[in-house]
Amino acid sequence: MQTAMGVWRWRRNPLRRPTDLFEAWVAFAALVCVVLVAPAIGWVAGLQVDGQLQRAAVEQRHERHLVPAVVVRQATESAARASADPSAQQGAPYRTRIVAAWTAPDGSSHEGTVPAAEEPPLPGDRFRIWTDAHGRLVSQPLDPSAAAFHAGVAGLASAIGAAALVETVRRLVVRRLMHRRYIRLDRAWAAAGPDWGRAGAGS
């Protein structure tokens, strides 16, 4: 509102310079972009990211399976360091690692090192792990609600980024206008310098 009033105030002001009205219109355009365009960009970006993540979540739910596994023994230190699939447990809290056996959806048998489902792990305990169709360990499929959350964050970041870009452009334009005003002022002072302080100067 203040920006809009500034544009209106400079319309017929006798002290108005050409750059004053231009600066006011730049501020008004920046305000419109921040209020309308930036949220629209964030909304579109959020929808696109959500669509991609939701498709990825659906694909993961079809490709990954929760299969039963049984504890064989507790893993040795060297085996615990060499996990069957470190990326599958990336970001998970540390747990005692065990050697477990499981049967893949395709019927093949597997044995590998995985985090213990319970503490302390006991041989013969049963739990479930995520694998692909061939029994390779994988991470849990992406949850749709988590996908929507990440899409919302991406949309918000896009909106903030667009608004920051608009404000940066506005500041650069204003800085350029101020630079031009100072140049004109210096030229005016230089032209008035020889007659400054002389009686009747300018009469």
Buried (B, 14 or more C-beta within 10 A) or exposed (E): EEBEEBBEEBEEEEEEEEBBBBBBBBBBBBBBBBEEBBBEBBEEBBEBBBEEBBEEBBEBEEEBBEBEBBBBEBBEEEBBEEBBBEEBBEEEEEBEBBBBEBBBBEEEEBBBBBBBBEEEBEEEBEBEBBBBEEBBBBBEBBEBEEBBEBBBEBBBBBBEBBBEEBBEBBEEBBEEBEEEBEEEEEEEEEEEEEEEEEEEEEE
